[in-house]
Amino acid sequence: MVRSLIPAGVLLFLAVVSGSWLNAADASPVSSTTAPFALGSDFLVIVDGRVGELDGLKFILDTGSSRTVIDEDVAHRLRLRRRPGKITNFDRDIPIERAEIVELQAGPIRAARANVIVANLKDYSEFARGVDGIIGLDLLSRGKKLSIDYERKLVSFDAASGSEDELAPSRSFVVPIAVQGVRMSLLVDTGLRGLLLYKDRLRKGVPNVRTEGVSRPAVIGRLQATEVNLPGVKIAGPETVATVFLIDRPGNGDPSGIDGYLGPRSLHARRIELDFAGHRLRWQ
């Protein structure tokens, strides 16, 4: 059975970069193809790639990252010219640098050039250990569709056809769910394992929220969280009891109107499709 969700809205940039925003022309159009991937930690989509003549690199495809990031070791090996900056990653400011790269290829995604963040990926995310870069929405959303087949370990990317779509701003997927009858909006994040909600948003929307069993402390990357069993969760299907991680909302750097994040693996889907052209999430 194929299920579908139409996003509640289109938002820009999960991470905040100091200085001026880079515009649509900062990344070239990308081409279409299909490639195999490795599943890291049972949820991360990791593909082989290269930058210029530097081959044998590994990249995470992450719709929760607004910008493409490469590790500082890769930048050093490429002798890239860099400019200083910073990003806000949830509740922490992380110093970074910016650079322009040419001829990037990451699994099914190819771009003649792109402006990227240069950072120590071990500081950016502990899940990024052992990879050389993170492909974010600045490149992912320049295509029509991104399909991830978790069963066959194949990822497909349909590029824009030369229309204005390929130069559109980065477009996040924000989808509606219901929690005990109250509508909430979650950002679809392929770099996340499960369901994550902001505590204050949940309590404001559902003041008398019901949980089952005992809540448990948990850690998501570097974030402190509380794991709860939350009944009455509806995601384009019947209500269910969902395991949800609750965290404090950061003071800045997060899109307004977002109540949390949805990791596609929490849908237990064999395959998902992010239709950027039609603003629709499908899974089966």
QUIDAZI-V933967 format. One record per residue. N is the residue number from 1. RES is the residue in one small letter. BURIAL is b if it has 16 or more other ideal C-beta (glycine too) atoms within 10 Angstrom, else e. D_CENTER is the distance of its C-alpha to the mean C-alpha in whole Angstrom. Layout:
# QUIDAZI-V933967
n = <N,N>
res = <RES,RES>
burial = <BURIAL,BURIAL>
d_center = <D_CENTER,D_CENTER>
This chain:
# QUIDAZI-V933967
n = <1,2,3,4,5,6,7,8,9,10,11,12,13,14,15,16,17,18,19,20,21,22,23,24,25,26,27,28,29,30,31,32,33,34,35,36,37,38,39,40,41,42,43,44,45,46,47,48,49,50,51,52,53,54,55,56,57,58,59,60,61,62,63,64,65,66,67,68,69,70,71,72,73,74,75,76,77,78,79,80,81,82,83,84,85,86,87,88,89,90,91,92,93,94,95,96,97,98,99,100,101,102,103,104,105,106,107,108,109,110,111,112,113,114,115,116,117,118,119,120,121,122,123,124,125,126,127,128,129,130,131,132,133,134,135,136,137,138,139,140,141,142,143,144,145,146,147,148,149,150,151,152,153,154,155,156,157,158,159,160,161,162,163,164,165,166,167,168,169,170,171,172,173,174,175,176,177,178,179,180,181,182,183,184,185,186,187,188,189,190,191,192,193,194,195,196,197,198,199,200,201,202,203,204,205,206,207,208,209,210,211,212,213,214,215,216,217,218,219,220,221,222,223,224,225,226,227,228,229,230,231,232,233,234,235,236,237,238,239,240,241,242,243,244,245,246,247,248,249,250,251,252,253,254,255,256,257,258,259,260,261,262,263,264,265,266,267,268,269,270,271,272,273,274,275,276,277,278,279,280,281,282,283,284>
res = <m,v,r,s,l,i,p,a,g,v,l,l,f,l,a,v,v,s,g,s,w,l,n,a,a,d,a,s,p,v,s,s,t,t,a,p,f,a,l,g,s,d,f,l,v,i,v,d,g,r,v,g,e,l,d,g,l,k,f,i,l,d,t,g,s,s,r,t,v,i,d,e,d,v,a,h,r,l,r,l,r,r,r,p,g,k,i,t,n,f,d,r,d,i,p,i,e,r,a,e,i,v,e,l,q,a,g,p,i,r,a,a,r,a,n,v,i,v,a,n,l,k,d,y,s,e,f,a,r,g,v,d,g,i,i,g,l,d,l,l,s,r,g,k,k,l,s,i,d,y,e,r,k,l,v,s,f,d,a,a,s,g,s,e,d,e,l,a,p,s,r,s,f,v,v,p,i,a,v,q,g,v,r,m,s,l,l,v,d,t,g,l,r,g,l,l,l,y,k,d,r,l,r,k,g,v,p,n,v,r,t,e,g,v,s,r,p,a,v,i,g,r,l,q,a,t,e,v,n,l,p,g,v,k,i,a,g,p,e,t,v,a,t,v,f,l,i,d,r,p,g,n,g,d,p,s,g,i,d,g,y,l,g,p,r,s,l,h,a,r,r,i,e,l,d,f,a,g,h,r,l,r,w,q>
burial = <e,e,e,e,b,e,b,b,e,e,b,e,b,b,b,b,b,e,e,e,e,b,e,e,e,e,b,b,b,b,b,b,e,e,b,e,b,e,e,b,e,e,b,b,b,b,b,b,b,b,b,e,e,e,e,e,b,b,b,b,b,b,b,b,b,b,b,b,b,b,b,b,e,b,b,e,e,b,e,b,e,e,e,e,b,b,b,b,b,b,b,e,e,e,e,b,b,b,b,e,b,e,e,b,b,b,b,b,b,b,b,e,e,b,b,b,b,b,b,e,b,e,e,b,b,e,b,b,e,e,b,b,b,b,b,b,b,b,b,b,b,b,b,b,b,b,b,b,b,b,e,e,e,b,b,b,b,b,b,b,e,e,e,e,b,b,e,e,e,b,b,b,b,b,b,b,b,e,b,b,e,e,e,b,b,b,b,b,b,b,b,b,b,b,b,b,b,b,e,e,b,b,e,e,b,b,e,e,b,e,e,e,e,e,e,e,e,b,e,b,e,e,b,e,b,e,b,b,b,b,e,b,b,b,b,b,e,e,e,e,e,b,e,b,b,b,b,e,e,e,e,e,b,b,e,e,e,b,b,b,b,b,b,b,b,b,b,e,b,e,b,b,b,b,b,b,b,e,b,b,b,b,b,e>
d_center = <25,22,20,19,17,17,15,17,16,14,13,12,10,9,11,14,16,20,22,22,19,19,20,19,21,20,18,20,20,18,20,20,20,19,19,19,16,17,15,15,15,15,12,10,11,13,15,18,18,20,21,24,27,25,24,23,19,16,13,9,7,4,2,2,5,7,10,10,12,15,17,21,23,21,22,26,27,26,28,25,27,24,24,24,21,19,15,15,12,13,17,18,18,18,20,19,20,20,21,21,21,23,22,19,18,15,16,17,15,18,19,22,21,18,18,16,15,17,17,18,15,17,17,13,12,15,13,13,17,18,16,16,13,9,9,7,7,11,12,10,11,14,15,16,15,12,14,13,17,16,20,21,18,18,15,16,15,18,18,20,24,25,24,23,19,19,19,18,15,11,11,8,9,11,13,17,18,21,22,26,27,25,22,18,15,12,8,7,4,5,5,7,11,13,13,13,15,17,21,22,21,22,25,26,25,26,29,31,28,29,28,29,30,30,27,26,24,21,19,15,14,17,16,20,19,22,21,23,24,24,26,26,22,22,19,21,23,26,25,25,24,21,20,18,17,18,18,19,17,17,20,18,15,13,13,17,17,14,15,12,9,10,9,10,13,14,16,18,17,18,16,14,14,11,14,13,17,18,15,15,14,16,17,20>
